[in-house]
Amino acid sequence: MLTVDFDRLRIGPGVRVIDVGCGQGRHSFEAYRRGADVVAFDQSADDLADVKLVFGALAEAGEAPEYAKAEAVQGDALALPYADGEFDVVIASEILEHIPDDDRAVAELVRILKPGGGLAVTVPRWLPERICWLLSDEYHANEGGHVRIYRADELRRKITGHGLRFVHRAHAHALHAPYWWLKCAVGVRNDDHPAVTAYHRLLVWDMMQRPPATRLAEAALDPLLGKSVALYFSKPGVPGARR
């Protein structure tokens, strides 16, 4: 389940990509499949161990080009161990809402982005997230949980304040918003609740089968109920640089 539009970012062979806060690696795997030189970056050693295994499995199965490169790196998003302008594309999907010093994190994302490169940031959208917070403290008030709810315009200004140019905004995962409202209502950790398990089966079926009916329904509902908002930016660069 991708939140970021890889076609918009023009991720393909030879493009150097870092997925900051990669988690289980969903965006890193897609970049690898497309032939990119990808770094999956996270602070969780356990998550990165799983990501490394999947990178290996993708290579062994021939699902990534032989020339593609992939590595998993553990570290701190507030002090990224890379030189200025090292990456063509920087992805930060669903991480800024976890970081108290988000200004410092944004500064690091911008610093390692190459002039002419692209940044994609996604966070939970204000209204669906606000409903989750109202329904459940457990949803956000825990170690490593969400520390803030963003309004898209607020986040846009924060990032453009670091010198980037805003390019595009999109919404995603409308079908997932009611699932999280349901979990918050019955207990975030109550995965065995019949309604939760039924809805989860529906989401898995939809992701695996991608039937036209649900694809059309989600596309229509995303502007209203999309669980995530994705913001795209470019870094001013020299003429002829990658945009």
MIDOSE-1310 file (N, C-alpha, C; in nm, 2 decimals, decimal comma, always signed):
residues 243
mltv	+0,09/-0,12/+0,00/+0,00/+0,00/+0,00/+0,09/+0,12/+0,00; +0,10/+0,19/-0,11/+0,18/+0,31/-0,13/+0,10/+0,44/-0,10; +0,16/+0,53/-0,03/+0,10/+0,66/-0,01/+0,16/+0,76/-0,10; +0,29/+0,74/-0,15/+0,36/+0,83/-0,23/+0,34/+0,79/-0,38
dfdr	+0,33/+0,89/-0,46/+0,32/+0,87/-0,61/+0,46/+0,86/-0,67; +0,50/+0,74/-0,71/+0,64/+0,72/-0,76/+0,65/+0,78/-0,90; +0,54/+0,78/-0,98/+0,55/+0,84/-1,11/+0,57/+0,99/-1,10; +0,51/+1,05/-1,01/+0,52/+1,20/-0,99/+0,67/+1,23/-0,95
lrig	+0,73/+1,14/-0,87/+0,87/+1,16/-0,83/+0,97/+1,12/-0,93; +0,92/+1,05/-1,04/+1,01/+1,00/-1,15/+1,12/+0,91/-1,09; +1,08/+0,82/-1,01/+1,17/+0,72/-0,95/+1,19/+0,61/-1,05; +1,32/+0,59/-1,08/+1,35/+0,48/-1,18/+1,49/+0,45/-1,18
pgvr	+1,54/+0,38/-1,28/+1,68/+0,34/-1,28/+1,78/+0,45/-1,25; +1,87/+0,42/-1,16/+1,98/+0,51/-1,13/+1,95/+0,63/-1,04; +1,82/+0,65/-1,00/+1,78/+0,76/-0,91/+1,82/+0,72/-0,77; +1,88/+0,81/-0,70/+1,92/+0,78/-0,56/+1,81/+0,83/-0,47
vidv	+1,76/+0,73/-0,39/+1,64/+0,76/-0,31/+1,67/+0,72/-0,17; +1,62/+0,80/-0,07/+1,63/+0,76/+0,07/+1,48/+0,77/+0,12; +1,45/+0,66/+0,19/+1,31/+0,65/+0,25/+1,34/+0,67/+0,40; +1,32/+0,79/+0,45/+1,35/+0,82/+0,59/+1,23/+0,78/+0,68
gcgq	+1,26/+0,70/+0,78/+1,15/+0,64/+0,86/+1,08/+0,54/+0,79; +1,15/+0,44/+0,73/+1,10/+0,35/+0,63/+1,00/+0,25/+0,69; +1,01/+0,23/+0,83/+0,93/+0,13/+0,89/+0,95/-0,01/+0,83; +0,84/-0,07/+0,79/+0,84/-0,20/+0,73/+0,89/-0,20/+0,58
grhs	+0,91/-0,08/+0,53/+0,98/-0,08/+0,40/+0,90/-0,07/+0,27; +0,77/-0,04/+0,28/+0,68/-0,05/+0,16/+0,73/+0,04/+0,05; +0,77/+0,16/+0,08/+0,82/+0,26/-0,02/+0,96/+0,22/-0,07; +1,04/+0,17/+0,02/+1,17/+0,13/-0,02/+1,17/+0,01/-0,12
feay	+1,08/-0,08/-0,10/+1,07/-0,20/-0,18/+1,02/-0,15/-0,33; +0,93/-0,06/-0,33/+0,89/-0,01/-0,46/+1,00/+0,06/-0,54; +1,08/+0,14/-0,47/+1,19/+0,21/-0,53/+1,29/+0,11/-0,58; +1,31/+0,00/-0,51/+1,41/-0,10/-0,55/+1,36/-0,17/-0,67
rrga	+1,23/-0,21/-0,67/+1,17/-0,27/-0,79/+1,18/-0,19/-0,91; +1,18/-0,06/-0,90/+1,19/+0,03/-1,01/+1,34/+0,06/-1,05; +1,43/+0,00/-0,99/+1,57/+0,01/-1,03/+1,65/+0,12/-0,97; +1,59/+0,18/-0,86/+1,66/+0,29/-0,80/+1,77/+0,24/-0,71
dvva	+1,86/+0,34/-0,67/+1,96/+0,31/-0,57/+1,90/+0,37/-0,44; +1,85/+0,27/-0,35/+1,77/+0,31/-0,24/+1,83/+0,28/-0,11; +1,81/+0,38/-0,01/+1,85/+0,36/+0,13/+1,72/+0,36/+0,21; +1,70/+0,25/+0,28/+1,59/+0,24/+0,37/+1,64/+0,28/+0,51
fdqs	+1,60/+0,39/+0,56/+1,65/+0,45/+0,68/+1,55/+0,45/+0,80; +1,59/+0,40/+0,91/+1,50/+0,40/+1,03/+1,58/+0,38/+1,16; +1,52/+0,41/+1,27/+1,58/+0,40/+1,40/+1,56/+0,26/+1,46; +1,47/+0,18/+1,40/+1,43/+0,05/+1,46/+1,52/-0,06/+1,39
addl	+1,60/-0,12/+1,47/+1,68/-0,23/+1,42/+1,60/-0,35/+1,38; +1,49/-0,38/+1,46/+1,40/-0,49/+1,42/+1,34/-0,47/+1,29; +1,28/-0,35/+1,26/+1,22/-0,33/+1,13/+1,32/-0,34/+1,02; +1,44/-0,29/+1,04/+1,54/-0,29/+0,94/+1,59/-0,43/+0,91
advk	+1,59/-0,52/+1,01/+1,63/-0,66/+0,99/+1,53/-0,72/+0,89; +1,40/-0,69/+0,91/+1,30/-0,75/+0,82/+1,31/-0,69/+0,68; +1,34/-0,56/+0,67/+1,36/-0,49/+0,54/+1,48/-0,56/+0,46; +1,59/-0,58/+0,53/+1,70/-0,65/+0,47/+1,66/-0,78/+0,41
lvfg	+1,58/-0,86/+0,48/+1,54/-0,99/+0,44/+1,46/-0,98/+0,31; +1,37/-0,88/+0,31/+1,28/-0,86/+0,19/+1,36/-0,81/+0,07; +1,46/-0,72/+0,09/+1,55/-0,68/-0,02/+1,61/-0,80/-0,08; +1,66/-0,89/+0,01/+1,73/-1,01/-0,04/+1,63/-1,10/-0,12
alae	+1,51/-1,11/-0,07/+1,41/-1,20/-0,14/+1,37/-1,14/-0,27; +1,36/-1,01/-0,28/+1,32/-0,95/-0,41/+1,43/-0,97/-0,51; +1,56/-0,96/-0,47/+1,67/-0,98/-0,56/+1,67/-1,12/-0,60; +1,65/-1,22/-0,51/+1,66/-1,36/-0,54/+1,55/-1,40/-0,64
agea	+1,43/-1,33/-0,62/+1,32/-1,37/-0,71/+1,32/-1,29/-0,84; +1,42/-1,21/-0,86/+1,43/-1,13/-0,99/+1,33/-1,02/-1,00; +1,27/-0,98/-0,88/+1,17/-0,87/-0,88/+1,23/-0,73/-0,88; +1,36/-0,72/-0,87/+1,44/-0,60/-0,88/+1,55/-0,61/-0,98
peya	+1,57/-0,51/-1,06/+1,68/-0,52/-1,16/+1,81/-0,55/-1,10; +1,90/-0,62/-1,17/+2,03/-0,66/-1,11/+2,12/-0,54/-1,08; +2,09/-0,43/-1,16/+2,18/-0,31/-1,14/+2,13/-0,23/-1,02; +2,00/-0,25/-0,97/+1,95/-0,17/-0,86/+2,03/-0,20/-0,73
kaea	+2,03/-0,10/-0,65/+2,11/-0,11/-0,52/+2,01/-0,08/-0,40; +2,03/-0,16/-0,29/+1,94/-0,13/-0,18/+2,02/-0,17/-0,05; +2,00/-0,08/+0,05/+2,06/-0,10/+0,18/+1,97/-0,05/+0,29; +1,98/-0,11/+0,40/+1,91/-0,07/+0,52/+2,00/-0,01/+0,62
vqgd	+1,97/+0,11/+0,67/+2,06/+0,19/+0,75/+1,99/+0,23/+0,88; +2,05/+0,21/+0,99/+1,99/+0,25/+1,12/+2,05/+0,39/+1,16; +1,96/+0,48/+1,21/+2,01/+0,61/+1,25/+1,90/+0,70/+1,30; +1,93/+0,82/+1,32/+1,85/+0,93/+1,37/+1,81/+1,02/+1,27
alal	+1,68/+1,04/+1,25/+1,63/+1,14/+1,14/+1,67/+1,28/+1,17; +1,71/+1,31/+1,30/+1,75/+1,45/+1,33/+1,90/+1,47/+1,30; +1,97/+1,37/+1,26/+2,11/+1,38/+1,23/+2,14/+1,28/+1,12; +2,10/+1,30/+1,00/+2,11/+1,20/+0,90/+2,26/+1,19/+0,86
pyad	+2,32/+1,07/+0,85/+2,46/+1,06/+0,82/+2,50/+1,07/+0,68; +2,45/+1,17/+0,61/+2,48/+1,19/+0,47/+2,52/+1,33/+0,44; +2,59/+1,34/+0,33/+2,64/+1,48/+0,29/+2,52/+1,56/+0,23; +2,54/+1,69/+0,23/+2,45/+1,78/+0,17/+2,42/+1,74/+0,02
gefd	+2,29/+1,74/-0,02/+2,26/+1,72/-0,16/+2,29/+1,58/-0,21; +2,29/+1,48/-0,13/+2,33/+1,34/-0,17/+2,22/+1,27/-0,25; +2,09/+1,30/-0,23/+1,99/+1,22/-0,28/+1,90/+1,30/-0,39; +1,86/+1,23/-0,49/+1,77/+1,28/-0,59/+1,63/+1,29/-0,54
vvia	+1,59/+1,20/-0,46/+1,45/+1,19/-0,40/+1,46/+1,16/-0,25; +1,39/+1,23/-0,17/+1,38/+1,20/-0,03/+1,23/+1,18/+0,00; +1,20/+1,07/+0,06/+1,07/+1,03/+0,11/+1,06/+1,03/+0,26; +0,96/+1,09/+0,31/+0,94/+1,09/+0,46/+0,79/+1,06/+0,48
seil	+0,75/+0,94/+0,49/+0,61/+0,90/+0,49/+0,56/+0,86/+0,63; +0,47/+0,94/+0,69/+0,41/+0,91/+0,82/+0,52/+0,91/+0,93; +0,61/+1,00/+0,93/+0,71/+1,01/+1,04/+0,71/+1,14/+1,11; +0,68/+1,25/+1,05/+0,69/+1,38/+1,11/+0,60/+1,39/+1,23
ehip	+0,48/+1,33/+1,23/+0,39/+1,34/+1,34/+0,44/+1,27/+1,46; +0,55/+1,19/+1,45/+0,61/+1,12/+1,56/+0,72/+1,20/+1,63; +0,77/+1,30/+1,56/+0,89/+1,37/+1,60/+0,87/+1,50/+1,67; +0,90/+1,52/+1,80/+0,88/+1,65/+1,87/+0,94/+1,76/+1,80
dddr	+1,07/+1,75/+1,76/+1,14/+1,86/+1,69/+1,13/+1,84/+1,54; +1,01/+1,86/+1,49/+0,99/+1,84/+1,35/+1,06/+1,94/+1,26; +1,08/+2,06/+1,31/+1,16/+2,16/+1,23/+1,30/+2,11/+1,20; +1,36/+2,05/+1,30/+1,50/+2,00/+1,28/+1,49/+1,88/+1,18
avae	+1,39/+1,80/+1,19/+1,38/+1,69/+1,10/+1,36/+1,74/+0,95; +1,28/+1,84/+0,93/+1,26/+1,89/+0,80/+1,39/+1,95/+0,75; +1,46/+2,02/+0,83/+1,59/+2,08/+0,79/+1,68/+1,97/+0,74; +1,68/+1,86/+0,80/+1,77/+1,75/+0,76/+1,72/+1,69/+0,63
lvri	+1,59/+1,67/+0,61/+1,54/+1,62/+0,49/+1,58/+1,71/+0,37; +1,57/+1,84/+0,39/+1,60/+1,94/+0,29/+1,75/+1,94/+0,26; +1,83/+1,93/+0,37/+1,98/+1,93/+0,35/+2,03/+1,82/+0,26; +1,98/+1,70/+0,28/+2,04/+1,59/+0,20/+1,98/+1,58/+0,06
lkpg	+1,88/+1,66/+0,03/+1,82/+1,66/-0,10/+1,90/+1,74/-0,20; +1,92/+1,68/-0,32/+2,00/+1,74/-0,42/+1,93/+1,86/-0,48; +2,00/+1,97/-0,52/+1,93/+2,08/-0,59/+1,87/+2,02/-0,72; +1,74/+2,06/-0,74/+1,67/+2,00/-0,85/+1,59/+1,87/-0,82
ggla	+1,61/+1,82/-0,69/+1,55/+1,70/-0,65/+1,41/+1,71/-0,59; +1,35/+1,60/-0,56/+1,21/+1,61/-0,51/+1,20/+1,55/-0,37; +1,11/+1,61/-0,29/+1,08/+1,56/-0,16/+0,93/+1,53/-0,15; +0,90/+1,41/-0,10/+0,76/+1,38/-0,07/+0,74/+1,35/+0,08
vtvp	+0,65/+1,42/+0,14/+0,62/+1,41/+0,28/+0,47/+1,37/+0,30; +0,44/+1,27/+0,37/+0,30/+1,23/+0,40/+0,28/+1,23/+0,55; +0,17/+1,27/+0,59/+0,13/+1,27/+0,73/-0,02/+1,24/+0,74; -0,07/+1,19/+0,86/-0,21/+1,17/+0,87/-0,29/+1,31/+0,85
rwlp	-0,40/+1,30/+0,78/-0,48/+1,42/+0,75/-0,55/+1,46/+0,87; -0,58/+1,60/+0,88/-0,63/+1,66/+1,00/-0,76/+1,59/+1,05; -0,86/+1,59/+0,96/-0,99/+1,55/+1,01/-1,00/+1,40/+1,05; -0,95/+1,31/+0,97/-0,95/+1,17/+1,01/-0,87/+1,14/+1,14
eric	-0,76/+1,22/+1,15/-0,67/+1,20/+1,26/-0,74/+1,26/+1,39; -0,80/+1,37/+1,37/-0,87/+1,43/+1,48/-0,98/+1,34/+1,54; -1,05/+1,27/+1,45/-1,15/+1,18/+1,50/-1,09/+1,07/+1,58; -0,98/+1,02/+1,53/-0,90/+0,91/+1,60/-0,86/+0,96/+1,74
wlls	-0,81/+1,08/+1,75/-0,77/+1,13/+1,88/-0,89/+1,15/+1,98; -1,00/+1,19/+1,92/-1,12/+1,20/+2,01/-1,18/+1,07/+2,06; -1,16/+0,97/+1,98/-1,22/+0,84/+2,01/-1,12/+0,76/+2,11; -0,99/+0,79/+2,10/-0,90/+0,70/+2,18/-0,77/+0,78/+2,21
deyh	-0,74/+0,78/+2,35/-0,61/+0,83/+2,39/-0,50/+0,73/+2,36; -0,54/+0,61/+2,36/-0,44/+0,50/+2,34/-0,38/+0,51/+2,20; -0,46/+0,56/+2,10/-0,42/+0,57/+1,96/-0,29/+0,65/+1,95; -0,28/+0,76/+2,03/-0,17/+0,85/+2,01/-0,08/+0,87/+2,13
aneg	-0,14/+0,86/+2,25/-0,06/+0,89/+2,37/+0,02/+0,77/+2,42; +0,12/+0,73/+2,35/+0,20/+0,62/+2,39/+0,35/+0,65/+2,34; +0,44/+0,57/+2,39/+0,58/+0,59/+2,35/+0,60/+0,58/+2,20; +0,65/+0,68/+2,14/+0,67/+0,67/+1,99/+0,54/+0,71/+1,92
ghvr	+0,44/+0,75/+1,98/+0,31/+0,78/+1,92/+0,31/+0,91/+1,85; +0,19/+0,95/+1,81/+0,17/+1,08/+1,74/+0,17/+1,19/+1,84; +0,25/+1,29/+1,81/+0,27/+1,41/+1,91/+0,19/+1,53/+1,86; +0,14/+1,53/+1,74/+0,07/+1,64/+1,69/-0,02/+1,60/+1,57
iyra	-0,12/+1,69/+1,54/-0,20/+1,67/+1,42/-0,17/+1,79/+1,33; -0,14/+1,76/+1,21/-0,10/+1,87/+1,11/-0,22/+1,91/+1,03; -0,23/+2,04/+1,00/-0,31/+2,09/+0,89/-0,21/+2,10/+0,77; -0,26/+2,06/+0,66/-0,18/+2,05/+0,54/-0,11/+2,19/+0,51
delr	-0,19/+2,30/+0,52/-0,13/+2,43/+0,49/-0,02/+2,46/+0,59; -0,03/+2,42/+0,71/+0,07/+2,45/+0,82/+0,20/+2,37/+0,78; +0,19/+2,25/+0,74/+0,30/+2,17/+0,71/+0,37/+2,22/+0,58; +0,28/+2,26/+0,49/+0,34/+2,32/+0,36/+0,42/+2,44/+0,39
rkit	+0,37/+2,53/+0,48/+0,45/+2,65/+0,51/+0,58/+2,62/+0,58; +0,57/+2,52/+0,67/+0,69/+2,48/+0,74/+0,80/+2,43/+0,65; +0,77/+2,36/+0,55/+0,87/+2,30/+0,46/+0,91/+2,40/+0,35; +0,82/+2,48/+0,30/+0,87/+2,59/+0,21/+0,95/+2,69/+0,28
ghgl	+0,93/+2,70/+0,41/+1,02/+2,79/+0,49/+1,16/+2,75/+0,49; +1,19/+2,63/+0,45/+1,33/+2,58/+0,44/+1,38/+2,59/+0,30; +1,31/+2,67/+0,22/+1,36/+2,70/+0,08/+1,31/+2,61/-0,03; +1,22/+2,52/+0,00/+1,17/+2,43/-0,11/+1,05/+2,50/-0,18
rfvh	+1,02/+2,45/-0,30/+0,91/+2,50/-0,37/+0,80/+2,39/-0,37; +0,68/+2,43/-0,33/+0,56/+2,34/-0,32/+0,52/+2,31/-0,47; +0,49/+2,18/-0,49/+0,46/+2,13/-0,62/+0,31/+2,08/-0,63; +0,27/+2,00/-0,53/+0,15/+1,92/-0,55/+0,10/+1,87/-0,41
raha	-0,03/+1,86/-0,40/-0,09/+1,79/-0,28/-0,19/+1,69/-0,32; -0,19/+1,58/-0,25/-0,29/+1,47/-0,28/-0,33/+1,40/-0,15; -0,44/+1,32/-0,16/-0,49/+1,25/-0,05/-0,50/+1,10/-0,08; -0,49/+1,02/+0,02/-0,48/+0,87/+0,00/-0,55/+0,80/+0,11
halh	-0,59/+0,68/+0,08/-0,64/+0,57/+0,17/-0,77/+0,61/+0,24; -0,87/+0,65/+0,17/-1,00/+0,69/+0,23/-1,06/+0,56/+0,29; -1,04/+0,45/+0,23/-1,10/+0,32/+0,29/-1,04/+0,29/+0,42; -0,92/+0,34/+0,45/-0,86/+0,30/+0,58/-0,90/+0,39/+0,69
apyw	-0,96/+0,51/+0,66/-1,00/+0,60/+0,77/-1,10/+0,53/+0,86; -1,21/+0,48/+0,80/-1,31/+0,41/+0,89/-1,26/+0,30/+0,97; -1,16/+0,23/+0,91/-1,10/+0,11/+0,98/-1,03/+0,16/+1,11; -0,96/+0,27/+1,11/-0,90/+0,32/+1,23/-1,00/+0,39/+1,32
wlkc	-1,10/+0,45/+1,27/-1,21/+0,50/+1,36/-1,27/+0,38/+1,44; -1,29/+0,27/+1,37/-1,35/+0,15/+1,43/-1,25/+0,09/+1,54; -1,12/+0,09/+1,51/-1,02/+0,04/+1,60/-1,02/+0,13/+1,73; -1,02/+0,26/+1,70/-1,02/+0,35/+1,82/-1,15/+0,33/+1,90
avgv	-1,26/+0,31/+1,84/-1,38/+0,29/+1,92/-1,39/+0,17/+2,00; -1,33/+0,06/+1,95/-1,34/-0,07/+2,02/-1,22/-0,10/+2,10; -1,11/-0,02/+2,08/-0,98/-0,05/+2,15/-0,87/-0,07/+2,05; -0,77/+0,01/+2,04/-0,67/+0,00/+1,94/-0,61/-0,13/+1,93
rndd	-0,59/-0,20/+2,05/-0,52/-0,33/+2,05/-0,62/-0,45/+2,04; -0,75/-0,42/+2,02/-0,85/-0,52/+2,02/-0,87/-0,57/+1,88; -0,76/-0,64/+1,83/-0,76/-0,68/+1,69/-0,86/-0,80/+1,66; -0,90/-0,86/+1,77/-0,99/-0,98/+1,76/-1,14/-0,94/+1,76
hpav	-1,17/-0,81/+1,77/-1,31/-0,77/+1,76/-1,37/-0,81/+1,62; -1,49/-0,87/+1,62/-1,54/-0,92/+1,49/-1,55/-0,81/+1,38; -1,59/-0,69/+1,42/-1,60/-0,58/+1,32/-1,46/-0,55/+1,27; -1,36/-0,54/+1,36/-1,22/-0,51/+1,31/-1,17/-0,62/+1,22
tayh	-1,19/-0,74/+1,26/-1,13/-0,85/+1,17/-1,20/-0,85/+1,04; -1,33/-0,83/+1,03/-1,41/-0,82/+0,91/-1,36/-0,71/+0,82; -1,34/-0,59/+0,88/-1,30/-0,48/+0,80/-1,15/-0,50/+0,75; -1,07/-0,56/+0,83/-0,93/-0,59/+0,79/-0,93/-0,69/+0,67
rllv	-1,01/-0,79/+0,68/-1,02/-0,88/+0,56/-1,06/-0,81/+0,44; -1,15/-0,71/+0,45/-1,19/-0,63/+0,33/-1,08/-0,55/+0,28; -1,00/-0,49/+0,36/-0,88/-0,41/+0,32/-0,78/-0,50/+0,25; -0,75/-0,61/+0,31/-0,65/-0,70/+0,25/-0,70/-0,75/+0,11
wdmm	-0,83/-0,79/+0,11/-0,88/-0,83/-0,02/-0,87/-0,72/-0,13; -0,90/-0,60/-0,09/-0,89/-0,48/-0,18/-0,75/-0,46/-0,22; -0,65/-0,47/-0,13/-0,51/-0,45/-0,17/-0,46/-0,55/-0,26; -0,51/-0,68/-0,24/-0,46/-0,79/-0,32/-0,52/-0,80/-0,46
qrpp	-0,65/-0,77/-0,46/-0,73/-0,79/-0,58/-0,75/-0,66/-0,66; -0,75/-0,55/-0,59/-0,76/-0,41/-0,66/-0,88/-0,41/-0,75; -1,00/-0,44/-0,71/-1,12/-0,44/-0,80/-1,15/-0,30/-0,84; -1,20/-0,28/-0,96/-1,23/-0,15/-1,01/-1,33/-0,07/-0,93
atrl	-1,43/-0,14/-0,87/-1,53/-0,08/-0,79/-1,47/-0,01/-0,67; -1,39/-0,08/-0,60/-1,33/-0,01/-0,48/-1,22/+0,09/-0,51; -1,15/+0,07/-0,62/-1,05/+0,17/-0,67/-1,12/+0,30/-0,70; -1,24/+0,29/-0,77/-1,31/+0,41/-0,81/-1,37/+0,48/-0,69
aeaa	-1,42/+0,39/-0,59/-1,48/+0,45/-0,47/-1,38/+0,52/-0,39; -1,26/+0,46/-0,37/-1,16/+0,53/-0,29/-1,11/+0,66/-0,36; -1,09/+0,65/-0,49/-1,05/+0,78/-0,56/-1,15/+0,89/-0,54; -1,28/+0,85/-0,54/-1,39/+0,95/-0,52/-1,39/+1,00/-0,38
ldpl	-1,36/+0,92/-0,28/-1,36/+0,95/-0,14/-1,23/+1,01/-0,08; -1,12/+0,99/-0,15/-0,99/+1,04/-0,10/-1,00/+1,19/-0,07; -1,05/+1,28/-0,16/-1,05/+1,42/-0,12/-1,13/+1,45/+0,00; -1,22/+1,37/+0,04/-1,31/+1,39/+0,16/-1,26/+1,32/+0,28
lgks	-1,22/+1,19/+0,27/-1,19/+1,11/+0,38/-1,05/+1,05/+0,38; -0,96/+1,09/+0,29/-0,83/+1,03/+0,28/-0,76/+1,03/+0,41; -0,71/+0,91/+0,45/-0,64/+0,91/+0,58/-0,51/+0,98/+0,59; -0,45/+0,99/+0,47/-0,32/+1,06/+0,46/-0,32/+1,17/+0,36
valy	-0,24/+1,28/+0,39/-0,22/+1,38/+0,29/-0,07/+1,37/+0,25; -0,05/+1,38/+0,12/+0,09/+1,38/+0,06/+0,12/+1,51/+0,00; +0,23/+1,57/+0,04/+0,28/+1,70/-0,01/+0,41/+1,67/-0,09; +0,42/+1,74/-0,20/+0,54/+1,72/-0,29/+0,61/+1,85/-0,31
fskp	+0,74/+1,85/-0,30/+0,82/+1,97/-0,31/+0,94/+1,95/-0,40; +1,00/+2,06/-0,46/+1,12/+2,05/-0,53/+1,22/+2,15/-0,47; +1,35/+2,11/-0,48/+1,46/+2,20/-0,43/+1,51/+2,28/-0,55; +1,51/+2,41/-0,53/+1,57/+2,49/-0,64/+1,71/+2,45/-0,68
gvpg	+1,73/+2,44/-0,81/+1,86/+2,39/-0,85/+1,91/+2,47/-0,97; +2,02/+2,42/-1,03/+2,08/+2,49/-1,14/+2,01/+2,44/-1,27; +2,02/+2,52/-1,38/+1,95/+2,48/-1,50/+2,00/+2,35/-1,55; +1,91/+2,27/-1,59/+1,94/+2,13/-1,64/+1,94/+2,03/-1,53
arr	+1,93/+2,07/-1,40/+1,92/+1,97/-1,29/+1,80/+1,89/-1,30; +1,80/+1,77/-1,23/+1,68/+1,69/-1,23/+1,57/+1,76/-1,15; +1,44/+1,76/-1,21/+1,33/+1,82/-1,14/+1,23/+1,72/-1,11
